[in-house]
């Protein structure tokens, strides 16, 4: 007697394997550099020809590693007294830069080697040219728009507030008729 359940375990195993393979390969779709780049382009960029037909950079064909014996020796450190004098001068300059300069104290001379082009104070604000005076009653020149160059006059104070418009103009519905 033949039972139909013999092929089911194999089918289920095949589906499980396929689901496992998809579970492993599907996240690779997210491993792309740009949205327009697909997984195959990513694979070609990662494992394909790195130069993609371009000329090799200079020095790529050199063999071996650089010789560390060709590195020059470190420069001499100098006398300990000179290093100590430089350190104390730097510490003094740092302390002076943190304290505010008292008013009336002259500005020190610029450092040696500078041309002194940094100004001591900010420049004065620019002066505006004075507008010509217009005598009362003189005609103003016309602007390109055809209006006189006068500013719009301020309306006179009306005194009390104007009355409200009628209800039909305010959008209020009329009362219902009974």
Beta strands, then each sheet from edge to edge (+ up, - down):
end
